[in-house]
Structure formats: structure tokens, C-alpha cells
Amino acid sequence: QVELVESGGGSVQIGGSLSLSCVASGNPIGRYCMAWFRTSPPDKAREGVAAILSDGSAAYADSVKGRFTISRDNDKNTLRLEMNSLKPDDTATYYCAAIVLAPGATAKSALDILRWSPPNYSGQGTRVTVSS
């Protein structure tokens, strides 16, 4: 069991930056692929934004590649998402997630999984609004 709590959301102007944090309690996050996903109206479909394996290998959605950076600290049980050059399309509720992957699976596979299935664990979300 893992409990995840996000923080750092807020309102920012186009082109601005935000940093999201996630603190985990319960099981160590080292055994999980950690990820950020987001949802936005009207359909609130999950979009995997970034995922990172315990060894640090990461994958990003094409929509955020080059602008967002995911990082994790297994010792501190924390996950971060640095978001730069924010766009209105980035407006969403962002969730921290812990995913159990099959051995040998890639971080990219976690993004694919998030498209179709909820993660094993996720937080309550933090809202990000990007406006002019």
C-alpha cells in the first residue's frame, strides 16, 4: 500500500513554470514505476505525462517532451515534475501515480498503461491552470 500526496499546483501565465511534488508513505517507492498523469474536461481522460523507473530511466508524452522533467528520490520517497514553457493545453489536474510493472517493462509502457487503466496507486491531484 502506498499513499501519495501531491503539492505545487496553481495558476501560471503562458510560458511560465511550475514544480509539482509528490510525497509517498507506506511502501518504499523504489519498487514502483512512478508517474504523473493528468485529466482535464470535458472527458477527463487520463493522459500519462511522464514516467520514471527506479533506475532513473524516464519517458514523456510527446505533448510535454522537452518542457517537463520528471525525477525521483527513492531514499526520500518523493517524486517531482518540473514544468516549463507552460501552455494553455497543460491546464489540468495532475496526479502522482505508482505503478507495478512487469519485469523488464519500460517507462514508456507505463504511459501506455495509464491511457487504458488506472494506476495501482494515485493521489488526490493538484490543479494546474495556465492562462494569458
C-alpha positions, 0 to 999 in steps of 0.5 A: 500500500502506498499513499501519495500526496501531491503539492505545487499546483496553481495558476501560471501565465503562458510560458511560465513554470511550475514544480509539482511534488509528490510525497509517498508513505507506506511502501518504499517507492523504489519498487514502483514505476512512478508517474504523473498523469493528468485529466482535464474536461470535458472527458477527463481522460487520463493522459500519462505525462511522464514516467520514471523507473527506479533506475532513473530511466524516464519517458514523456508524452510527446505533448510535454517532451522537452518542457517537463522533467520528471525525477525521483528520490527513492531514499526520500520517497518523493517524486517531482515534475518540473514544468516549463514553457507552460501552455494553455493545453497543460491546464489540468489536474495532475496526479502522482501515480505508482505503478507495478510493472512487469519485469523488464517493462519500460517507462514508456509502457507505463504511459501506455498503461495509464491511457487504458487503466488506472494506476495501482496507486494515485493521489488526490491531484493538484490543479494546474491552470495556465492562462494569458 
